[in-house]
Amino acid sequence: MIDVRRFDDHPHTRLPWLDAYHHFNFGPHRHVGRNGWGSLLVWNDDTIEPHTGFDLHGHRDMEIITYVRDGAITHKDHLGNEGRTEAGDVQVMSAGDGIQHAEHNREDEATRIFQIWIAPSKAGGSPQWDQASFPKEDRSGSLVALASGQGHEGALPIRADAAVYGATLTPGDVITQPVAEGRYAYLVPAKGDIRVNGEAVTAREGAALRDVSEIKIEVIGDAPAEILLADVPA
């Protein structure tokens, strides 16, 4: 089955410094049928105003993947990790038994990110943070693992039996991705319009899939597409 989550149906949070759309229930939002997708618990579509951001706060027992769509995000945590992640690149934080961190847009333009939370395979462990560059030309026409707990070469490691893939597609491209039995998949175009197993999905909408053996992705129209796909256990 496939369930397309239309953009206008996303729960929405608007603050002076943050414009956030939530693919799943988050914070005070409690919409029927939106409590995650398998072990994928959060997919937030955040626009952060210049020189603002998330001040120091804590997490535990969560794998948090941040994909920067536009601008850049600067991370700092209590372990001494600090780094700036630019558009198209990825940072990963394994919260483990507890981490305090801040995420700020120190740029002169708005930063747009997807923040993805996946439940870890087991609780606890030492918290960790890392980042990596993923040039868009390296994932042109095919899905490349950006973050993975399944041993994908070149992917940032996470502590979950899950993977997040990215691809950049041009008009006319058609790609497929197998889905193992019992797995859940969630696909979002960061840019562009696509067709997923026959259903139209526009930029920043989500396609939730389960009980399928394969995902077929086609670009619609004349504009390129940039997509993310999460493959997670139930």
Summary of the structure (lengths in Angstrom):
residues: 234
radius of gyration: 16.6
end to end distance: 14.4
largest distance: 46.8
contacts: 803
relative contact order: 0.19
helix: 3%
strand: 54%
